[in-house]
Amino acid sequence: MKFMRKSALILAIAPLVFAIAACNGDSGKTASTPGTPGSTPAAPENQNRWNNIKKRGQIICGVSGEVPGFSFVGTDGKYSGIDVDVCRAIAAALFDKPDAVEFRNLNSKERFTALQTGEVDILSRNTTWTLSRGTTVGLEFAPVVFYDGQAIMVRKSSNIKSLADLKNKAICVQTGTTTEQNLADQMRKRGITYKPVVFEDVNVTFATYTEGRCDGITADRSALVSRGTILPKPEDNVILNEVISSEPLAPAVAKGDAKWSDAVKWVVYSLVKAEELGITSQNIGQFATSTDPDIKRFLGTEGNLGEGLGLTNDFAARIIKHVGNYAEIYDRNLGPKTKLNLARGQNQLWNKGGLLYSPPFR
C-alpha cells in the first residue's frame, strides 16, 4: 500500500519537475545557431543596446576591413572608407566624438552572429539588405548608403565578353553571401553550366583568381573595382558589363532596441539631408544664423527633434562638423580623386537623378 502511495506521489510531481526544467531554459530542444534561417537573436542585451552604448561611451562597429573605399585598414593601422565613416558619424551624433568607435573585422560568415550575440553594436560592412535578413536573421536595416549591383571580373587575355562565354568555366565566389546565390540563380536562368570555386575568406577567393585557378570572379561591382586596385596587375583585368543583381548596401543593427535603431537611421538620413541642403563641414558655420525653418530644425537651432531620438538637438550639426555630408564622404573614399574613381550614378541625390532621399526633418 505504501509503495502504491509513493508511486502516485512521484507521478504527480513529475510534470511539475519537467515544467520547472523547461522554464529554466533546458527543454531538450536544440538551439538554433545564430545567423541561420529560423534563428532568433539570442542576446538579451540587444534590448538595452542604446543604454549600454551610452554607458560605454563608444560604439563597437563590425566592418570588413579588407575592401578599399568601404572599410580598409591602412599601414598606419587606421580605418577608412564609407562604411567606417558611417560609424564615425554615429559616434559624432552620440558623443560629439567621431573617434569614439571600436572597429572589429568580421568575415561574411561570422558577421550576423557577431551582431545577434551583441559582440558588435552595428554592422557597417557592405551588407545587402534582403527580406530574409530582415526577418529570419533578425536584422534591422538603416537606409541604404550605397546602391550596387553584382558583376564578374575576368582577365583581358581570356577573351570572355559575356556570361555566355563563361559556360563550363570556373568562377571564384565567396560563400555565405548573396553573391553566391545570385550567381547560381542567374546561370540557371540562362541555362549556363559553370564550376563554382567557393571560399569563406575574401582574400583567399581573390588570391585563387589571381593564381589563375578561376576563369572569373564575382562580387558586388564596387568590391571588384575596389579589390581590383590591389591585384598584382590591375590593368590585366576587366569587369563585364552585365549586372546580374541589385545590391542595396546598408548598415544593420539587431532587432530589439527601437531607440538604437531609430538613432542609426536618422544619422544616415542626416548625411543625405545635409547634402540636399548644401551644408558641408566647410560651410556649416555660415548656416548658424539661417532663418530658413528647414535648416534651423535640421541644425537644432529651433525645435527639439533630437530629444525625440534621445540625442541632443544639434546632433546633425555634430555629424556634419566632424564627418561631413554624404557627398563629402563619397568623394573622400570613392570619388574622382581616389584610385577607385567610382561615378556616383544611382548614388546621387533624388533631385539629381539618383536614389538617395531623406524624409523631412520635421
N, C-alpha and C positions, 0 to 999 in steps of 0.2 A: 504493500500500500504506500509506504514511504517512497519507494522507488518511482511509483507512478506519479506521486505529487511532485517529486523533484524534476521528473521528465516534463511534466506540464509547465512547471515554472521556467525551465530552460527554453521551451518552445515559445513561451510568452515573451521572454526577454530578448530572444534572438533578433526579431525585427527591429527592436529599439537599438541594439548594438550596431546593426548594419546601417541604420538611419544616421546614427551619430558619426560613424566612419565616413559615410557619404558627405555629410556636412563639413567634415574636416578636409575634404578635397580628394581623398583616396577612394574613388568609387570603382576602381578596377578598370576604367576606360583608358585607352592610350591617348595621351595628349597630342594634339595636332602640332606639327612643327611650325613655328612662326615663319611666315613668308610663303607658305604653301596655300593653294586654294582651299577654302573652307576653314582656315585657321582664324583665330581672333587674337588681337593684341593682348599679350599676357602681362603687361606691366601696369600695375595699379597706379604707379606714379605718373603715368600719362594723363590721368585725370587731374593732376595737380602740377602739370608741367610748367604752367605760367608762374606759379608761386615759387617753384623750385629754381627756375631760371633767375628770377629776381633776387632770391636769397643768395644764389651762387655768384651773381654779378657778371656772368658771361654766358654766351650760348655755345653749345657744342654742335658743330656743323659737320655733317658727313658729306664728303666730296670724293671725287675720283683721284685727283692729284696727279693725273697722268695724261690729261688732254689739254694741250696748249690752247689758250684763248678762253677756256671754260674753267678748268681748275688744274693748276700745274705748280709744282714745287721747283723753284729756281735753284741754282747752285749755291745761292746765299741762304737757302732754307725758307725763303719767303714764298707765300702762296699768291697767285694772281689768277685772274680770269673772271668771266661774267658770273659764274656760279659763286665764286669767292666773294665778289662784290655785293651780291645779294645778301649774303650772311653779314657782311660788314655794314650794310645798310640797316639791317635789323638791329644789330648791336648799337648803331648810332641812334636809332629811334628809341631804344630801351634805356641806354645808359649814357648817351651823348659821347660814346667812346667806340669808334669803328673797329678798334683792335681788341675789343672785349669778346674775342671769338677763339675757341679752340677748334682747330681743324683735324679731322680724322679721315684718313684714306680708307675707302671701302671699295671692294670689287663688286661686280654686278650681282654675284650670288649672295653676299653677306649684307648688302645694303638694307634690305627690307627688315631682316631680323634685327639689325642694329637699331633701327627706328622703332620697331614694335616693342623691344625689350627695354627701351629707354637709354641705350648706350649713347645715342645722339638725340638732340632735340629736333633737328631738322635735317632733311636730306636735300641738298642742293647739288645734285650730281647728274647732270644731263639725263634725266629720267623722263620717259614718255608717260603722259597722262592717258590711262586707259580705263575702261569701265571696270574690269575685274580688279585692277589695283585699287580702285576707289571703293570696292565692295568687299570681295573675299579676302583681299590682303589687308584691308583696313587702313588705307591711306586717305588723308585729306589734302587735296592739291590746292596750291595757291595759283594765281593767274600764270599763264604761260609767259616765260621770259625769252623763249626762242622757238620760233616755228621752223621745223626742219623736215627733211624727208630722207628716206634711205636710198643709198646708191651703191654702186660696185666699182672698185678700183682694179685696174689691170695694168700690166706692163705694155708700154707702147709697142714693143717688138713682137707682141703676141698677135697683133692684127685683129684682136677681138674688138668689135664695134658695137655690139648689142647683146642683150640677154640671150638671144637665139644662138649666138656664137659660143655660148658657154655650155652647150649641150655636151654631156658626158665629161665636163671639166671639173676640176677640184676647186671648191670655193671655201676659203677660210671664214669662219664665223664664230662669234663669241656666244657661248651658251648662257642660258638664264636671262635672255634679253628678248625684246620684241623683234629684234633683228633676225634672230634665228627662225622665229615663227613666220615673219613676213616673207623671208626668202623661200621657205617651204611652200607657203601659200601661192606666191606669185609664179614659181616654177611649175607647180602643179596645175595652176590655172592655164598656163601656156603650153602644158604638156612637154616641158623640157626636163629631161633627166640630168642629174648632176651628182657630184660626190661632195657632201658636206664634210669639212675637216673642222672639228669642233674643239674649242678650248675654253676653260673658265677664265683664264687670265688674259687681259687685253694685250699685254706685252708679248706673251707667247704667241698669241694669234697673229700679231703683225710681224713678229720675228719669223714665224713659219712662212708667211707670204714672202718676206724679204729673201729667205733662203731658197725660194723657187719651188717649194713643195705644194703651193697652191697656184692655180692659174688666175685667181681673182680673190679679192677680199671685200666683204660687205660690212657696212656700218652706216650710221647717220652720215649724211653728206658732209656736215660740218666736222665730224670726227675724222673722216677721210682726209679732208683738207688739212685739218689740224695735225694729225699724225703723219700725214704725208710730208710735212715740212721737216720732220726729224728722221725720215728714212735716209739710208746711206746715199742714195741718188734720187732725190725727189723728182728731178726732171725726166726720169725714165718711166714715170708712171702717169696714168691718165684716168680720170673718173668718167664713166659712161654717162651719157646724157639722160638715160632713163631713170626716173624716180619711181621707186616701187612701193612707197608707203607715205603716209603723213605721220610726222613725229612731233607733236606738241610737247616741248620740254618744259617742265615746271618743277618748282620746289614742292616738297611734300612734308607733312607732319603726320604723326599718328593720331587717329581719331580718339576723342576722349576729353579734350580740353578746348572748348569753343573759344575761350578768350585768347588762347595762344594762337589758334588757327586764324581768328579774325585779325589779330595784330600782324601776322605774317602776310596775309592777303593784302591789307591796306598799305603795308610798307612797299610791296611790289607795285600796287596801283599808284603810289606816290611818285615812283620813278617815272612812270609813264605820264602822269598828270603834270609833273614839273616840266617835262619837255613840251607838252602841249601848251602850257602857259608861258613858255620861253624863259623859265627860271633855271639858271645854271649855278654851279659852285662859284663861278667867277663874278656873276652879276647879282647874286641874291641880295646883297646889301642895298641895291637900288630899289628893291621892292618893299623895303621895311615900312615905308610911309605911303604905300599904294592905297588908293581909295577904291580900287576895284573889289567888290564884295567877294568874288570868287577867289581872288588872290589872298584877301585878308583871312577868309576861312581856311584856305589851304595852309597858309603860313602860321595860323594860330593867333593872329593879332586880333581876331574877332571870333566870338563863339567858343564852344567847348567840345569840338569834335574829338579831340584827343582823349578827353576824360572818358568818353563813351567806350574807348578801346582799352582803358586802363593805362594810357600813356599821357605824356604832357601835351598840351595843346599845340606846342610848336614842334611836334615830332617830325613832321615832314620837312621843316626848315633844318632840323638837325641832320636829316638824311642827306639833303642836297648840299649842305655846307661841307659835310665830311666826305661824301662819296660821289656826289653829282647826280644828274638826272639819267634817264635811260640812254639817251644819245651819247652822253659823255662816257658812260660805262661801256657801251658798244664800241665806240671809236677807240677807246683806250685798249681794249682787248681783242677786237676783231676787225677794226676799221682799216681804212686805206693806208695808214701809217704803220701797220703791223705786217708781219710776214704772211698772215692769213689773208688779209685784204678781202674779206667777205662782204659783198654788196648786201645792203640791208634788205632789199627785196620786200618780202611779205612781213618782215620785222620793222617796217616803217609804221608811223602813226596812222590811224584810220583816215585822217584828213589828208594824207599823202599817198593814199592808195594801199596802205598796209593793213595789218590785222590787229595792231595794238590799240587798245581802247580802255579807258578808265571810267567807272561810274562817277557820278557827281560827288564832290566833297561838299555835302550839304546836310 
